[in-house]
Amino acid sequence: MHWSNRRSLPNVAVVTDSVSVIGGGLAGLTAAIACAEAGARVTLHEAHATLGGRARATAGPYVAHEGAHVFYADGPHWQWLKRRGFVADLCLPPVRSLALLGFRSGGRFRRRPPMGMLRAQLTPWAAAPVDTDFLSWATQRFGHEAAKAMANSVGVATYEADTGKLSAAFVWNLFQRIYGPRLPGVRYVAGGWQAVTNRMAVRARDLGVRIELGSRVDAIPSTPTIVATELSSARSLLGDTSLDWQSGHCVMLDLAVREGRRDLFTAADLDEGGFHDCYSMQDRSVAPAGESLFQIDMPVRAGESVDQARTRLYRFTDLTVPDWRDRVTWQRTSTARGRTGAVDLPGQTWRDRPGIDRGSGVYLVGDMVAAPGMRGEIAINSAVRAATSVVAELKVSKGVRR
């Protein structure tokens, strides 16, 4: 399946120059802005009382996200955001953070990854096959222990406990983006993704986008429509049981503590696939003075209960935030299942995911559809592509009516 794949739906007559966008998260806001910039009249429907979707953050003084809160500056998603000023006000980690990052390996914190993983970081030219699982391919090339460490090291991008079972090409691309020698550099925006979506909402309104909050849509409007909801909601709305794809399952801990000198900045868990990141070391606005705010996540294993996964999460936290229980000032736990972005099994690429163009003026966007990138990048890239198609469709329809 490719960008333009269609699925037959009841015919929808295009009667105006209007576009409907269902969903006010990162994908929905992107689609609305892109359509409005091209001259379309846009109505955005958001079922909740606020915009943002999974890019929402908690209200201060602790500003914590549901998941990812950084951007990679190496793709069209970043350029699209940057050109519009949505990712302004970047933050830089302090120099001392360089001494506070590393890996859990063999149950201990280490500054450097295993030697085999280091060799893999320096071989970006290697071509991984699509139809083989990553663990098998990487074991042959770098050794079994290095292959396991590499798979677990990108757990932050997959939220999958067995990342090694995924397509070798899919995982290798993630590994090289995160750890390879051509690092694009992570970008931290002050206030995180919530700040970005807030700017997007302002831009949308300035362009004349009509935003309807608390507006739950249960039938496709009679205008070209971009569905920017979670895949499960889109499946129900469109009555299409084929709208399905695999995603990760993880538990998360957002944790604020009184500052400690031994607290880590970032730590990748090469043993179990977890990840630790400090929100506040580079962005002091997300926690009160004298406190540090972290997010630690741990993927849930097959057959494992959430409580068991959370026990492993706390053991990892003991290593990355020593004595945290004696210093905690705020915390919350959460679970994400089937809503952490697309992951591809052997034999699959992003082109095989549910197509964007569903036919009859209906388009599907989000982080689990047929567009490149990871997580939020997929949402932005798919939304821009859908908007381009919708605007072209409106122009054709307008020409026919004349």
Residue pairs with C-beta under 8 A, 6 or more apart in sequence:
1 351
1 352
1 353
1 354
1 355
1 370
2 351
2 355
2 370
3 355
3 356
3 357
3 370
3 371
3 385
4 355
4 356
4 357
4 389
5 355
5 356
5 357
5 370
6 355
6 357
6 358
6 359
7 240
7 242
7 355
7 358
7 359
8 359
8 360
9 220
9 238
9 358
9 359
9 360
9 362
10 360
11 360
12 220
12 222
12 223
12 224
12 225
12 360
12 361
12 362
13 222
14 223
14 224
14 361
14 393
14 394
14 397
15 222
15 223
16 41
16 223
17 39
17 40
17 41
17 394
17 398
18 40
18 41
18 42
18 43
18 223
18 224
19 32
19 35
19 40
19 41
19 42
19 43
19 223
19 224
19 225
19 226
19 390
19 394
20 42
20 43
20 44
20 45
20 217
20 221
20 223
20 224
20 225
20 226
21 28
21 31
21 32
21 35
21 42
21 43
21 44
21 45
21 225
21 226
21 228
22 28
22 45
22 217
22 225
22 226
22 227
22 228
22 229
22 237
23 44
23 45
23 46
23 47
23 53
23 227
23 228
23 229
23 233
23 366
24 44
24 45
24 46
24 48
24 51
24 52
24 53
24 211
24 213
24 228
25 51
25 52
25 53
25 54
25 55
25 197
25 228
25 379
26 52
26 53
26 54
26 55
26 193
26 196
26 197
26 200
26 376
26 379
26 380
26 383
27 53
27 228
27 365
27 366
27 367
27 379
27 380
27 382
27 383
28 44
28 46
28 53
28 226
28 228
28 365
28 383
29 44
29 51
29 197
29 200
29 201
29 204
30 80
30 200
30 365
30 379
30 380
30 383
30 384
30 387
31 226
31 228
31 363
31 365
31 383
31 384
31 386
31 387
32 42
32 44
32 204
32 209
33 84
33 200
33 203
33 204
33 207
33 209
34 383
34 384
34 387
34 388
35 42
35 226
35 387
35 390
35 391
36 42
36 204
36 207
36 208
36 209
37 207
38 387
38 391
39 391
40 390
40 391
40 394
41 208
41 210
42 204
42 207
42 208
42 209
42 210
43 209
43 210
43 211
43 212
44 204
44 209
44 210
44 211
44 212
45 212
45 215
45 216
45 217
46 211
46 212
46 213
46 214
46 215
47 214
47 215
47 216
47 217
48 213
48 214
49 213
49 214
50 56
50 213
51 197
51 201
51 211
51 213
52 193
52 194
52 197
52 198
53 197
54 66
54 67
54 339
55 65
55 66
55 193
55 194
55 196
55 197
55 376
56 65
56 66
56 194
56 197
57 63
57 64
57 65
57 66
57 69
57 191
57 192
57 193
57 194
58 64
58 254
58 332
60 286
61 287
61 288
62 254
62 256
62 286
62 287
62 288
62 293
62 330
63 191
63 192
63 194
63 279
63 285
63 286
63 287
63 293
64 254
64 279
64 286
64 293
64 295
64 332
65 192
65 193
65 194
65 295
66 252
66 334
66 336
67 159
67 252
67 297
67 336
67 340
67 375
68 193
68 375
68 376
69 188
69 192
69 193
69 279
69 295
70 186
70 187
70 188
70 277
71 77
71 78
71 81
71 87
71 186
71 187
71 189
71 376
72 78
72 177
72 184
72 185
72 186
72 187
72 377
73 82
73 184
73 185
73 186
73 187
74 177
74 184
75 372
75 373
75 377
75 381
76 381
76 384
77 373
77 376
77 377
77 380
77 381
78 87
78 187
80 380
80 384
81 87
81 196
81 380
84 203
85 199
86 196
86 199
86 200
86 203
87 187
87 189
87 196
88 189
88 199
89 189
89 190
89 191
89 195
90 187
90 188
90 189
90 190
91 188
91 189
91 190
91 282
91 283
92 188
92 282
93 188
93 265
93 281
93 282
94 281
94 282
97 265
97 278
97 281
97 282
100 263
100 264
100 265
100 266
100 281
101 264
101 265
101 266
101 267
102 109
102 110
102 111
102 112
102 264
102 267
103 109
103 110
103 111
103 112
103 113
103 149
103 153
103 267
103 268
103 269
103 270
104 110
104 267
104 268
104 269
104 270
104 271
104 272
104 274
104 316
104 319
104 320
105 113
105 114
105 149
105 270
105 271
106 271
107 271
108 319
109 264
109 267
109 319
109 320
112 118
113 121
113 149
113 153
113 270
114 145
114 146
114 149
114 270
115 146
116 142
116 143
116 145
116 146
116 147
116 149
117 142
117 146
117 149
117 150
117 153
117 179
117 270
119 142
119 146
120 126
120 138
120 141
120 142
120 146
120 150
120 175
121 179
121 180
121 181
122 181
124 176
124 180
124 181
124 182
126 141
126 172
128 134
128 137
128 138
128 168
128 169
128 171
128 172
128 173
129 137
129 168
129 169
130 167
130 168
130 169
130 170
130 346
130 347
130 348
130 349
131 167
131 346
131 347
132 167
132 168
132 346
133 164
133 165
133 166
133 167
133 168
133 346
134 147
134 150
134 151
134 163
134 164
134 165
134 166
134 167
134 168
134 170
134 171
134 172
135 147
135 148
135 151
135 164
135 165
136 168
137 168
137 172
138 146
138 147
138 150
138 151
138 164
138 168
138 171
138 172
139 147
141 147
142 150
147 164
148 164
148 270
149 270
150 171
150 175
151 162
151 163
151 164
151 171
151 273
152 163
152 268
152 269
152 270
152 271
152 272
152 273
153 175
153 178
153 179
153 268
153 270
154 163
154 171
154 174
154 175
154 178
155 161
155 163
155 268
155 269
155 272
155 273
155 274
155 275
155 297
155 299
156 178
156 268
156 275
156 277
156 297
157 174
157 178
157 341
157 374
157 375
158 166
158 171
158 174
158 248
158 299
158 340
158 341
158 343
159 247
159 248
159 249
159 250
159 297
159 299
159 336
159 340
159 341
160 166
160 248
160 249
160 273
160 299
160 343
161 249
161 272
161 273
161 299
161 300
161 301
161 302
161 304
162 301
162 302
163 171
163 273
163 343
164 171
165 345
165 346
166 343
166 344
166 345
166 346
167 344
167 345
167 346
167 347
167 348
167 349
168 346
169 349
170 343
170 344
170 348
170 349
174 374
176 182
177 184
177 374
188 282
188 283
189 195
189 196
190 283
190 285
191 198
191 283
191 285
191 286
192 279
192 283
192 286
193 376
201 211
204 211
205 211
217 237
218 237
219 237
220 227
220 237
220 238
220 362
223 361
224 361
224 362
224 363
224 390
224 393
224 394
225 361
225 362
225 363
226 363
226 364
226 365
226 383
226 386
226 387
226 390
227 234
227 237
227 238
227 358
227 362
227 363
227 364
227 365
228 365
228 366
228 379
228 383
229 237
229 366
230 339
230 366
231 243
231 244
231 245
231 338
231 354
231 366
231 368
231 369
232 338
234 240
234 243
234 364
234 366
235 241
235 243
235 244
238 358
238 362
238 364
240 358
242 354
243 354
243 364
244 354
245 342
245 353
245 354
245 368
246 342
246 343
246 345
247 337
247 338
247 339
247 340
247 341
247 342
247 343
247 368
248 299
248 336
248 337
248 340
248 341
248 343
249 299
249 300
249 335
249 336
249 337
249 338
249 340
250 297
250 298
250 299
250 300
250 309
250 335
250 336
250 337
250 340
251 297
251 298
251 300
251 306
251 309
251 310
251 313
251 333
251 334
251 335
252 295
252 296
252 297
252 298
252 313
252 333
252 334
252 335
252 336
253 294
253 295
253 296
253 297
253 310
253 313
253 314
253 317
253 331
253 332
253 333
254 293
254 294
254 295
254 330
254 331
254 332
254 333
254 334
255 293
255 294
255 295
255 296
255 317
255 321
255 324
255 328
255 330
255 331
256 287
256 288
256 291
256 292
256 293
256 294
256 328
256 329
256 330
256 331
257 263
257 291
257 292
257 294
257 321
257 324
257 327
257 328
257 329
258 290
258 291
258 292
258 327
258 329
259 290
259 291
259 292
260 292
260 321
260 322
260 323
260 327
262 322
263 278
263 292
263 294
263 320
263 321
263 322
264 276
264 278
264 320
264 321
265 277
265 278
265 281
266 275
266 276
266 277
266 278
267 275
267 276
267 319
267 320
268 275
269 275
269 276
269 298
269 316
272 298
272 299
272 312
272 316
273 298
273 299
274 296
274 297
274 298
274 299
274 312
274 313
274 316
275 296
275 297
276 294
276 295
276 296
276 316
276 317
276 320
276 321
277 294
277 295
277 296
278 292
278 293
278 294
279 286
279 287
279 293
279 294
279 295
280 286
280 287
280 291
280 292
280 293
280 294
281 292
286 293
287 293
288 329
291 329
294 320
294 321
296 313
296 316
296 317
296 320
296 321
297 313
298 309
298 310
298 312
298 313
298 316
299 309
300 306
300 309
300 335
300 337
301 308
301 309
306 335
310 333
317 324
318 324
340 375
341 367
341 368
341 374
341 375
341 376
341 378
342 350
342 353
342 367
342 368
342 369
342 378
344 350
344 352
344 353
350 370
350 371
350 372
350 373
350 378
351 370
352 370
353 368
353 369
353 370
353 371
354 364
354 368
354 369
354 370
355 364
355 369
355 370
356 363
356 364
356 365
356 369
356 370
356 371
356 382
356 385
356 386
356 389
357 363
357 386
357 389
358 364
361 390
361 393
363 386
363 389
363 390
364 382
364 386
365 371
365 379
365 382
365 383
365 385
365 386
366 378
366 379
366 382
367 375
367 376
367 378
367 379
368 378
369 378
369 382
370 382
371 378
371 381
371 382
371 385
372 378
372 381
373 380
373 381
